């Protein structure tokens, strides 16, 4: 799958045009809105690949759909990363307040309070990092669930997330996506050594994102989703469970 994912962005008659548009949008991502179109495009890649269409990447068209999908992906990511962010910030506050008060109080009581602040902060930090890792693993699964079903709620369905998240194909695809992202960062870092190369970094990043989206789409292609079952049962006149 790794070889297929890396080759995928460089296929089709519109490959140069698609990579150029994606790279420019990524370059303008500091203005936020352009990145929404990139997010929407990656959803389109996952949707297309998971449906079995792996020949060529989709085109940049139907911009309204791209924007809507991009907003949905942003919302999904915001919800999932909110919890670890709150925990990590809480860890910082737990460290600052007791340590600051402890230093001000001084003596054995102040030292004990400062030590408690440090230990509590460490516990919050470890918990925050663990939840951050969990969110990083679940977000692509949530986005893939939305891409396949078209339902925002499916991105937060415990049954759907359990089905996708515990699937071996998805786990392998997620690891491949991480590897691809790392390779893109390495290449991008090397390109920054020259001015001309630095200009190409957003294009390399977009290339890596598309390859990663391919891996995720291929990883969930054969995963039966709970919503798929419900829809099929409803279509045949059977009650949805």
N, C-alpha and C positions, 0 to 999 in steps of 0.2 A: 504493500500500500504506500510506503514511503516514496518509492520511485514514481508511482502514478501521481501522487499528490504533488511532488515537485515538478513534474512535467505538465500537469493540468493547466496552470495559468498561461503556459506558453503553447497553447493549441488554438486552432480555429483561425479563420481569415481575419477576424477583428482583434487579434491578440494585442497588437501594438496599440491600437486605438483604446482598447479596454484598459491596458496597463497604464497608458498615458493619462486617461481620465482619472483612474483610481489613484495614481501617484500625485496628480495635481490636487485632487480633493484631500488626500492625506497631508500634503504640504500645507494646505489651507486649513487643516484641522484645528489650528489654534483659535479659529473663529467659531468653533463648536459645530455650527450648522453643517458645514461640508462633511464632517465626520459622520453625521447622521446618515448621509447618503451612502457612505462607505459601509456603515453597519447594515443598512438595508440591503446593500449589494451582497454582503456576506451571508445574510439570511437567504437571499435568492440562490446563492451557490449551494448552501446546505439543502434547501428545498429541492433544487434540481437534481443534485447528486443523490440524495436519499430516495428520490423517486426512480432512480436507475439511469438517468440521463447524464452520463459521464464523459461524453465525447468532447464537448467544447464548453468553455465557461459562458454564462449568460451575458447578454449585452447590457450596457447602461441605457435603459429606456424606461418608460413609465415612471418618471421621476417622483410622481406623487406617491406611488406605491413604495418606492425606495425610502422616501421620507417617513412614511407611516411606520414601515418595518424598522427603520432606524430608531425612531422614537420609542417603539416597543422594546427593542433591545436595550436602549439606554435605561428605560424604566425597570426592566428585569434586572439588569446589572446593579442599578441603584438600590433596589430592594435587597438583593443578596449580599451586597458588600456593606450595607448599612450596619448590620449587627457586628461584624468584626471591627468596623471603624469605631463604633461606640465603645466596644470593649477595650480597644487599644487606647482611645482617648481617656477612658476611665482609668486605665492603668497609669497613664501619665499624671492624672489628677491625684490618684491615690498616692503616688510617689511624692508629688510636690507639696501637698498639704501637710501630711504627717511629718515629713522630713523638715519642712520649713518651720512648723510649729515646734518640733523637737529641738531644732537648733536654737530657736528663740527661748525655749524653756530652759534648756541646758540640764546638766546633772544626769543622774541615773534615769529619771523619768523621761527626760527629753531624749536620751539615747535609746531607751526602749521604744518610745514612740517612733523615732526615726527608723529603727530597725524593722518595726512592724510595717512602716510605709514601704520600705524597700522590698520586703518579702511579699507584701500584698501586690505591689506593682509588678514583681516578677511573675506572680501567679496570673494576674490579669494579662500580662504580655504574652505568656505562653498560651493561655486560652484564646487570646485574640489571634495569634499566629495560626493556631489550629483551625479556628473558625474561618480564617482568611484562606487557608489551604482548601478547606471543605467548600467554600464559596467558589474558589477558582475551579474546582472540579465540577461543581454542579451547574454553574452558569452556562457552559456550552451545552450541557444536557437540556437545560431549561429552554435555551434558544432553539435547539434542535426540535424540542417538543412543540414549540410555537410554530417553527417553520413547517413542520409536517402537518399540524392540525389547523393552523390558522387561528387558534384560540389562545388568547392571552392567559386565561386561567390555567391552561395545561402546563404553563411554565412553573406553576406553583402547586401542581397536583402531587401529593405525596406518593400516590400509586404510580403515576407516570415517572416521577423522578426515581423511584425505587427500581422500576422496570429498566429504565435507561441507565441509571447510575451503577447498577449492579451487573450490567451486561458486560461480558468479557470483551466483546467487539468494541464497545464504547470506551472501555478502559484502555485498550490498546490504541484506539484512535486518539484519545486524549493525550496519551504519552507521546504519540507521533506529532501531534499538534504542538506540544511543548518543545520537542526536539526541533521542529521546523522553526518555531518562534526563536529559539536560541540561535540556530544557524543564521537566521535573518539578522539578529542582533550582532552576531560576529561579523558578518559581511558588512553590515551598516557601519559598525565601528571601524572596520578597516578602510571603508570609503571616506570616512571623515578626515583621514590623514591628508587628503588633498581637497582643494576647493571644489573642483569639478566633481569629485567623488561624493562630497557632502551633499551636493544638489540631488544626487541619485538616491540618497537614503530613503526618502518617502516612497519612492517607486519600489525599492527592495522590500521595504516594510509591507507595502500593499501586496506585493507578490507573495510574501510569506503568509500574510493573512488569508489570501485566497487559497493557498495550498493547505493551510490549517483547516479552513472551512471545508475543503474537499475531504480531508481526513475525517472530520466530525460527521459530515454527511454520509460518507461511506460506512462509518462505524455504526450509525443508527439505521441504516437502510433496511436491515432485516429484523429490527427490533419491533415486536408488536406492542403498540401503545394501547393503554386502557381506553382512551378516547376512540381509537380506531374500532375497538370491539363494540363499544356502545353505539357508534354510528352505524355499524353494519347490522347490529341487532335491530336498531330502530328502523332501518331501511327495509328490513324484511318483515316488519310488523310486530316483532317481538318486543316486549317491554325492556327499556334500558335499565340495567341494574346499577 
